[in-house]
Amino acid sequence: MATFYEILNAPQERLLNLFYIAVRGPEKEERKQKIKRVAAKLGLRSAQVVCGLGFNRHIRNLPDIISALGFENYEQLAADRNSYFINDLYQYLSIEDVLAVYKALKHQYDLIPVIQYLLTSRLANIEQRIDATVNPLVIERYKKELRTVYAEGIAQIDFAESRLTNVHSGFRALINEVVIMVETKLIPIGDIFFRDTVLPEEKRKLISRGLVPANFVHDRLDDTATPAKEREMLQACLSLVDKK
């Protein structure tokens, strides 16, 4: 028996010990069935075995395990791993599994660009699910996942910029994402506060957190191009910034 966290973070010797016995079975066995059988022996799901191994920093050095599971090479394993990660929405990979991946990869610099690429498609799938079902459990897991992406440094400037360009993103407001961007020092407050793509409600939350200097608010009010809805919000928040 094993846990997802163990497979994800295990050293080479432990991986060999875990899979040496687990992979034993019929010589001619379809890959999907073989992985399912091995996963059952370990007390895991197929998605957990593929992603745990696929994101383990040592798996490239263990071609015997890769081939024993029915993969031709690491690239084929990585393709299956990527598919699971993008498309599984907290069904076979729990939120704890997903967060463990982010925490494990923050020091695997060769895989950070990979997970950043996968993240865009994964989040789009989750957001589509939320739009379709408004499931509160999915929403809470989504919030936790995105906060971890920023906290662990997986989200970089390109990711943040892509999120900011979506003017109609209720999802961004859902988790106070612009606050997280500022608090993690990914984007300076002097940059983010003067963007028209940042919603008035998002700016109000920045102000209420004490992240906006008073002169920024006054400069925004003095700007004749500031939209009326934002101007109304800023006027209402003047007492919060001027009392400092």
N, C-alpha and C positions, 0 to 999 in steps of 0.2 A: 504494500500500500504506500501511497505517496500523496503529497499535496501539490497543487499547481505551483505554489510559491517555491517548493523544493525543486521541482523540475526546472523552473525558470532560473533559479539561482545556483543550482548544484554545480560543484566542480566536476571535472572530467571523470575521476574515479567513481564518484557517486552515481553519475549517469550510467556508466558502464555496469555498475552493480545492479542498478534498478532495472535496466532493460535487458541484461544478459538472460535472465530467466523469463521475463515477461514476453519477449518476442518469440519464444519457442512455440511452434505450432505447425500446421500443415505446410508442406513445401509450396504447393500451388494454392495461393490464397490471394484474392483480389485486395488491392491496397486498402481500400476503404474498410473492408471487413477486418483486415489484419489490425489496423489502427484501433478499430472499435473493440476488438478482442483484447489487445494490449492495454487499452485504456481501462477496460473493465477489471483486468487483473490488478491494476494500480489504484482502483477506486476512483477513476477520473472519467471525464467525457472525452470524446475524440478531439473536440476543439481545444480542450485544455492541454492534451498531449502535443498536438501540432503547434499550438502557439507557445506553450512552455518551452518545448525544444527549439522551435524556430527562433525564439528571441533569446535563448540562452547564449551567452558570450562564447561558449566553448564548442558549440555544435559543429562548426565548420571543421574542427579538428577531429571529429568522430564520424568519418564516413561509413564505418561499419554499422552504427546505429541507424543512420539515414537509410542505407540500403536494406537493413533488416526490416524496416518498416514499409518497404516497398517503393521508396523513392529512388529515382535514378541518380539524383545528385542534390546538393544543397539548394540550388535554384528552384527545383521542383517543390521541395519542402517549403521554401520561402513563399512560393506562389500560393500554396494552400494556406499557409499561415496568414498571408495578407488578405485572402478572401474571407477567412473566418473573422479576422479582426475588423474588417470593413463592414461585414454584413450581419454579424451576430450582435443583437441589441439586448444584452443582458440576459440572454436565454441560456446559452451553454457556457458562456464566459460571464461570471458574475461581476458586479461592480468592483468587488475586492480583487478579482483577477486582473481586470483592466487597469486599476490603479497600481497594482504590483508591477505591471509591464512598464508603465511610465517611470516608476521609481527605479526599476532595474536598468532602464535604457538611458537614464540621464548621464551616465558616465561611459556609455558605449557610443563614442562619438561617430563611429562609422554607421551606426543604425539610427541616429537622431534624424538625419534627413529623410530616411525611409519612413519613420513613424510620423514625421510631420506631413509627409505626402499622403499617407494613409488616413491621417486624422481628418483631413478636409472631407473626404468621402464618407468616413464614418459619421462625423457630426451631421452631415447632410442627411444621411439615412435616419439618424435618431430624430432630427428635427421634423422630417417627414412623418415619422411615427407619432410624434407628439401632436402635430397638426391634425392627424387623422383620428387619434384616439383620446387626446387630452388625458392621458393616464398619469395620475399624480406620482405613482411609483417611478415611472420612467423619467418624469420631470425632475424628481429629487436626485436620481442617479446621474442624470445629465448634468445637473448643477455641480454635483460632487466631482464628476469627471473633468469638467472644464476648469474648475478651480484648481484641481491637481495638475492639469496641463500647464497652467501658469506657475503654480508654486514650485514645480519640479524643473522649471526652465525648458520644458519641451516647446512651449509657445515662444517663438522668436518674433522679431519685428515684422517679417513678411506675413506671418500668420495674423498678427494683430491688425496690420494694415488691411488685410483682406476682410477681416471682421468689421472694421470701421467703415469700409466703403459701402456697406449695405445699409442704406438709410432707413429701410423699413424692417430692420431686424428687431422684432419683439424678443427674440431669443437672447440677444445681447443685453437688453434691459432686464430680462428675466433673472440673470445671475449677477447683476451689477458689474458687468464685464469691464466697463471703462474704469470703474473704481479699482478693480483688480489690476488693470494695466498700469495705472498710476502708482498704486501701492507696491507693486513689484518692480517699479522703476523701468518698465519696458518702454513706456512713452511718457515724456515729461508733461506735467500739467499745463505748462505754457504752450504746448503744441496741441494737446487734445481739447482744451477748453475753447479754443477759438475756431474749431471746426464746425461748419454748418451741418456736417453729416452726423454729429453727435446730438442726440435728441435733448430737448429741454429738460425732460424728466431725468435723463442721465446726468446732465449738468447740475441739476438740483441735488442729486445724491452726492456728487462730488463736493458741492458747497456744504452740505449738511455733515459730511465727514471731516470738514475743516481742511480740505485739500486745496482750496482755491483762495489765493490772496485777494484782498479787497480791491486792489487796483485793477485786477483782471476783470472783475465784475463791472466796475465803473467804465473801464475801457470798452467793454462789450456793449454797455448801455449807450455810450457816446457814439458808437458806430451806427450810422443811420441805416446800414444794410442789415442790421440784426433783425431777424424775423419777429413779428409781433408776438407770437406765442412765447418765444424765448424771452423777449423783453418783459412780458408780463411776469414770467417766473422770476427773472432777475430782480425786478422791483420788489417782489414779495420776499426775496431772500436778503435784501439789503441789510436788514436788522441783524442777520446772522454774521455778516462779514464786517460791518462797521463797528460792532461792539468790541471787536478784538483790540 
